[in-house]
Amino acid sequence: MITVIYNFKGGEGKTKIATNLALTMKHSIVTNDVYSPIDKIFPQEKVLKLYPKDEMPDFDANDDIVFDLGGYADARVISVLKKAKYIIIPITNEEDNIEVAIGAIDEIGKHNKNIVIIVNKSTGNDFNEVSADLGKMYNYPIFEIKKSRVVRRLTAEGKSIRELANQGGLFKYNYSKIADQFDDLINFITQ
């Protein structure tokens, strides 16, 4: 199953989401972000970093891969979007970010309608506001990932948020809510 985490804009949390999904689902990961920390987390055989002039390998739609992609939707990105079971678009509740996300949603929708939106790093009423605004324009499922320092631990620990929560004690207390949010997303995309 190919899952793509994608947005035109940086800073929306694509890499952390992609990392947690790949760790949780035991999938390989591909990124076009040459400065990504994923090679510190995953074994070499589970990671592919694509540099600007690299060709996209011809992946099968049944391959278990999470793609962490950003930037312009060029031919190599489009080839992956077309094969993806789901394209997950993380957005944060800031006006400029939502405008860019709308552009990404519209562009992606030309190639694949299996879009899932994540209101990422949400606080307060962010989820309700973004859901209401985007709900006027789209009928795509929308999930919430609350803002949390927990997500930063992925890189340091090399474990999924669910694995960290399952360690018990304070880990369970601090990590369970966000692990549950990711579980809801994973259950949806794997059904």
C-alpha positions in Angstrom: 0.0 0.0 0.0 1.4 3.3 -1.0 0.6 6.2 1.3 1.8 9.7 0.4 2.2 12.6 2.9 2.3 15.7 0.7 1.9 19.4 0.8 3.5 22.2 -1.3 4.4 24.0 1.9 7.2 23.1 4.4 6.8 23.2 8.1 3.4 21.4 8.2 4.7 18.3 9.8 4.9 16.0 6.8 8.1 14.2 7.9 7.0 13.5 11.4 3.7 12.1 10.2 5.4 10.0 7.5 7.9 8.7 10.0 5.3 7.7 12.6 3.2 6.0 9.9 6.1 4.1 8.5 7.3 3.0 11.9 3.8 2.0 13.0 2.9 0.1 9.9 6.5 -1.3 9.4 6.7 0.3 5.9 9.7 1.6 4.0 9.9 5.4 3.5 10.9 7.6 0.6 11.5 11.3 0.8 12.4 14.1 -1.6 13.7 16.1 1.4 17.5 15.8 1.3 17.8 17.2 4.8 15.4 14.7 6.4 16.4 12.9 9.6 14.8 9.6 8.4 18.1 7.9 7.7 18.9 8.1 11.4 15.7 6.3 12.3 15.3 3.6 9.6 17.7 0.9 8.5 19.4 1.8 5.2 17.4 -0.8 3.2 14.1 0.8 4.3 15.0 4.4 3.2 15.2 6.1 -0.2 16.2 9.8 -0.4 15.5 11.3 -3.8 17.7 14.2 -4.8 16.4 16.8 -7.2 17.8 15.1 -10.4 17.0 11.5 -9.3 14.5 9.5 -11.2 11.5 8.1 -9.2 11.8 4.3 -9.2 8.8 2.5 -10.6 7.0 1.4 -7.5 4.0 -1.0 -7.5 0.8 0.2 -5.9 1.0 -2.8 -3.6 4.4 -1.9 -2.2 4.4 -1.0 1.5 5.8 2.5 1.3 5.2 5.8 2.9 6.3 8.8 0.8 7.3 12.1 2.5 7.0 14.5 -0.4 6.9 18.3 -0.6 7.3 21.0 -3.1 6.0 21.3 -6.6 4.0 18.4 -8.1 6.5 17.5 -10.9 6.2 14.4 -13.0 7.9 12.1 -10.5 5.6 13.2 -7.7 2.5 12.8 -9.9 3.5 9.3 -10.8 3.4 8.4 -7.1 0.2 10.3 -6.4 -1.6 8.2 -9.1 -0.5 5.0 -7.4 -1.2 6.0 -3.8 -4.0 4.4 -1.9 -4.3 7.7 0.1 -2.6 11.1 0.0 -2.5 12.7 3.4 -2.3 16.5 3.4 -1.2 18.0 6.8 -2.1 21.6 7.3 -1.9 24.0 10.2 -4.5 26.6 11.1 -2.8 29.7 9.7 -4.4 31.6 6.8 -1.4 31.4 4.4 -0.9 27.7 5.2 -4.6 26.9 4.5 -4.4 28.8 1.1 -1.3 26.8 0.1 -3.0 23.6 1.3 -6.1 24.4 -0.9 -3.8 24.7 -3.8 -2.2 21.3 -3.0 -5.7 19.7 -2.5 -6.8 21.0 -5.9 -3.7 19.9 -7.7 -3.6 16.4 -6.0 -7.3 16.0 -6.8 -6.5 16.1 -10.5 -4.5 12.9 -10.1 -6.1 11.0 -7.2 -9.3 11.7 -5.2 -8.3 9.6 -2.2 -7.3 12.6 -0.1 -7.2 12.7 3.7 -6.6 16.0 5.5 -4.9 16.3 8.8 -5.3 19.4 10.9 -1.8 19.1 12.3 -0.2 20.7 15.4 -3.7 21.8 16.4 -4.5 23.7 19.6 -7.8 25.2 20.9 -10.4 25.3 18.3 -8.1 24.7 15.3 -9.7 21.5 14.2 -13.3 22.8 14.2 -12.3 26.0 12.4 -10.3 24.2 9.6 -13.0 21.5 9.3 -15.7 24.1 8.9 -13.7 26.1 6.3 -12.6 23.1 4.2 -15.9 21.4 4.6 -17.5 24.1 2.6 -15.2 23.3 -0.3 -14.4 19.5 0.0 -15.9 16.3 1.2 -12.6 14.7 2.2 -12.1 13.0 5.6 -10.4 15.3 8.2 -8.4 14.0 11.2 -6.7 15.9 14.0 -3.2 15.5 15.4 -2.8 17.8 18.4 0.3 19.9 18.9 2.6 17.9 21.2 6.3 17.7 22.1 5.8 14.0 21.9 6.1 14.0 18.1 9.7 15.3 18.4 10.7 12.1 20.3 10.3 10.0 17.1 13.7 11.1 15.8 15.4 10.7 19.1 13.9 7.3 20.0 13.4 5.7 16.6 10.1 4.3 17.8 6.6 5.0 16.8 4.4 7.0 19.1 2.3 3.9 19.9 5.5 2.0 20.8 6.5 4.8 23.2 3.0 4.9 24.7 3.1 1.1 25.3 6.2 1.5 27.5 3.8 2.4 30.3 4.2 4.8 33.2 4.6 8.4 32.2 5.2 7.4 28.6 1.6 6.0 28.5 0.3 9.1 30.2 2.1 11.5 27.8 1.8 9.6 24.6 -1.6 7.8 24.6 -3.8 10.6 23.3 -1.6 11.4 20.3 -1.1 7.7 19.7 -4.9 7.2 19.6 -5.2 10.0 17.1 -2.6 8.3 14.8 -4.4 4.9 15.4 -7.6 6.5 14.1 -5.8 7.7 11.0 -4.1 4.4 10.4 -7.3 2.4 10.9 -9.0 4.5 8.3 -6.2 4.3 5.6 -5.7 0.6 6.1 -9.4 -0.5 6.0 
